[in-house]
């Protein structure tokens, strides 16, 4: 969210939904991890959201870097327009 806010995007929320598959044998490490980023805001630029998610996942997130050693990581993005409430 910090990347988007610095880019003057009006982000109001960000939720990451995670689904994973594990190996059948011990130590049953994760083999596939799917992350769905649901970013809510006002008039968000989808390209900026995609760039922020890519930077976060590929450059700044140490957890993703570690998990990518054993698991296939995928990312999807859903941009939601914030209500005027």
PESUL-V539412 format. One record per helix or strand. SS is the DSSP state (helix for helix, strand for strand). FROM is the first residue (numbers start at 1). TO is the last residue. If there is no record, write none. Layout:
# PESUL-V539412
((SS	FROM	TO) (SS	FROM	TO))
This chain:
# PESUL-V539412
((helix	2	6) (strand	10	22) (strand	30	42) (helix	46	60) (helix	62	67) (strand	72	81))
